[in-house]
Amino acid sequence: MYDVELFIDPVCPFCWQTSKWLRQVQRLESLDIGWRFISLKMVNEDVGYDGLPASYPAVHDNGTRLLRLLAATREHAGNDTVGLLYAALGEQLWERQAPEPGDLDVVLDVHAQPIDPRPALARLALPEELALAMEDTDHDAVLRAETEDARSRAGRDVGTPIVTFDPPDGPAFFGPVISDLPSDEDAVAYYRAIELLAAWPGFAELKRSLRTMPDARMLAGLRETA
């Protein structure tokens, strides 16, 4: 049992930012995080990609391939190693300089290209053979089951990230969608406030327009122009 579960797709920058905040709370409060999977490719099976950038299907396909790797890693080494590998992959995806800062199409094109997980695996001394799981569709049953679990908890009209407190039966919601990390002084207070709000059965949604892109190096140029 975990204190909180975060449903992730590695190609979602907002998932990445929320994960950094939860790790911040974990460092301060010894939070026990369960790392779960939600495939944006599978979510979009219901709605398609009309009106979205042409590279979205390839980006989401890469996200599903990385989720297969994370599923194989969980089988091999458990939940905590999934969190470590997701962190290493996230840094590889999001904490590097974009080829052309300020151009979203370029960022999408980068993430639409095949992703080599071997540097992240080597960094954690994990077997390079785990990379073969990226092409193993046998893992898709787990991804689909967890994607459905996430949507049953937070609603079918939401995306990533999805957080559940006191899982599996505690309150869940889409978000928080954040752009910048809070200070250590505020990080735990925000966590407790969201936990309290999520526990209110009558609460459904609180939203405001996106102010800026997440604070990740790959998106730095987009933050400047947002």
MINURO-799668 format. One record per residue (C-alpha): residue in one letter; residue number from 1; y, z, x. Coordinates in steps of 0.5 Angstrom, whole numbers. Example, Ala and Ser with C-alpha at 12.3 -4.5 7.8 and 13.67 -1.06 7.14 Angstrom:
BEGIN
A,1,-9,16,25
S,2,-2,14,27
% end
This chain:
BEGIN
M,1,0,0,0
Y,2,7,-2,2
D,3,14,1,1
V,4,16,-6,0
E,5,13,-13,0
L,6,17,-19,2
F,7,15,-26,-1
I,8,17,-31,5
D,9,17,-39,6
P,10,19,-40,14
V,11,23,-46,12
C,12,28,-42,7
P,13,34,-39,11
F,14,36,-34,6
C,15,29,-31,7
W,16,30,-31,14
Q,17,36,-27,13
T,18,33,-22,8
S,19,28,-21,13
K,20,32,-19,18
W,21,36,-14,14
L,22,29,-11,12
R,23,27,-10,19
Q,24,34,-7,20
V,25,32,-2,15
Q,26,25,-1,18
R,27,28,1,24
L,28,32,6,21
E,29,28,9,16
S,30,20,7,18
L,31,20,2,12
D,32,13,-1,11
I,33,13,-8,10
G,34,8,-12,7
W,35,9,-20,8
R,36,7,-24,3
F,37,7,-32,2
I,38,11,-36,-3
S,39,11,-44,-2
L,40,17,-48,-4
K,41,13,-54,-4
M,42,8,-51,-10
V,43,14,-48,-13
N,44,17,-55,-14
E,45,11,-58,-16
D,46,14,-56,-23
V,47,21,-59,-22
G,48,20,-64,-17
Y,49,26,-66,-12
D,50,30,-71,-16
G,51,38,-70,-14
L,52,36,-66,-8
P,53,36,-69,0
A,54,31,-74,1
S,55,28,-69,7
Y,56,27,-63,2
P,57,19,-65,1
A,58,18,-66,8
V,59,22,-59,10
H,60,18,-56,4
D,61,11,-59,7
N,62,13,-56,14
G,63,14,-49,10
T,64,7,-50,7
R,65,4,-51,14
L,66,7,-45,17
L,67,5,-41,11
R,68,-3,-43,13
L,69,-2,-41,20
L,70,1,-34,17
A,71,-5,-34,12
A,72,-10,-35,18
T,73,-6,-30,22
R,74,-7,-25,17
E,75,-14,-26,17
H,76,-15,-25,24
A,77,-10,-20,26
G,78,-7,-17,20
N,79,-1,-16,16
D,80,4,-13,22
T,81,2,-19,26
V,82,4,-23,20
G,83,11,-20,21
L,84,11,-21,28
L,85,9,-28,28
Y,86,14,-30,22
A,87,20,-27,26
A,88,18,-31,32
L,89,17,-37,28
G,90,24,-35,25
E,91,28,-35,31
Q,92,25,-42,33
L,93,27,-45,27
W,94,34,-41,26
E,95,36,-38,32
R,96,37,-44,36
Q,97,43,-49,37
A,98,43,-55,32
P,99,44,-62,35
E,100,50,-63,31
P,101,53,-57,29
G,102,56,-57,22
D,103,52,-63,19
L,104,47,-60,14
D,105,43,-67,14
V,106,42,-66,21
V,107,39,-59,20
L,108,34,-61,15
D,109,32,-67,19
V,110,30,-62,25
H,111,26,-58,20
A,112,23,-64,17
Q,113,20,-66,24
P,114,13,-63,26
I,115,14,-56,28
D,116,10,-53,34
P,117,8,-46,33
R,118,5,-45,40
P,119,11,-42,43
A,120,11,-37,38
L,121,3,-36,39
A,122,4,-35,46
R,123,9,-30,46
L,124,5,-26,41
A,125,-1,-27,46
L,126,-5,-30,39
P,127,-10,-35,40
E,128,-7,-42,41
E,129,-13,-45,36
L,130,-10,-41,30
A,131,-5,-47,30
L,132,-11,-51,27
A,133,-10,-47,21
M,134,-3,-51,19
E,135,-8,-57,17
D,136,-13,-53,14
T,137,-12,-54,6
D,138,-17,-48,5
H,139,-12,-43,6
D,140,-8,-47,0
A,141,-12,-42,-5
V,142,-9,-36,-2
L,143,-2,-39,-2
R,144,-2,-41,-9
A,145,-5,-35,-11
E,146,1,-31,-8
T,147,6,-36,-10
E,148,4,-35,-17
D,149,4,-27,-16
A,150,11,-28,-14
R,151,13,-32,-20
S,152,9,-27,-25
R,153,13,-21,-22
A,154,20,-24,-21
G,155,20,-30,-26
R,156,18,-37,-26
D,157,25,-40,-25
V,158,27,-37,-18
G,159,26,-39,-11
T,160,26,-35,-5
P,161,26,-29,-3
I,162,23,-25,-7
V,163,22,-17,-6
T,164,18,-12,-10
F,165,19,-5,-9
D,166,13,0,-9
P,167,8,-6,-10
P,168,4,-9,-13
D,169,6,-6,-20
G,170,14,-4,-18
P,171,20,-7,-20
A,172,21,-14,-17
F,173,27,-19,-16
F,174,29,-26,-13
G,175,34,-24,-7
P,176,38,-21,-5
V,177,41,-27,-2
I,178,45,-25,3
S,179,49,-29,9
D,180,51,-23,14
L,181,47,-17,16
P,182,51,-10,14
S,183,52,-5,19
D,184,47,0,21
E,185,51,5,17
D,186,51,1,11
A,187,44,-2,11
V,188,40,3,8
A,189,45,5,3
Y,190,45,-2,0
Y,191,37,-2,0
R,192,37,4,-4
A,193,42,2,-9
I,194,38,-5,-10
E,195,32,-1,-11
L,196,35,3,-16
L,197,38,-3,-20
A,198,31,-6,-19
A,199,28,0,-23
W,200,32,-1,-29
P,201,28,-4,-34
G,202,34,-8,-38
F,203,37,-11,-32
A,204,36,-18,-31
E,205,41,-21,-26
L,206,47,-20,-22
K,207,50,-26,-19
R,208,56,-29,-15
S,209,57,-36,-12
L,210,55,-37,-5
R,211,61,-35,0
T,212,58,-38,6
M,213,51,-40,10
P,214,47,-35,13
D,215,49,-32,20
A,216,44,-36,24
R,217,45,-40,30
M,218,42,-46,27
L,219,47,-46,21
A,220,53,-43,25
G,221,57,-50,24
L,222,56,-50,17
R,223,59,-43,16
E,224,65,-45,20
T,225,66,-51,15
A,226,63,-47,8
% end
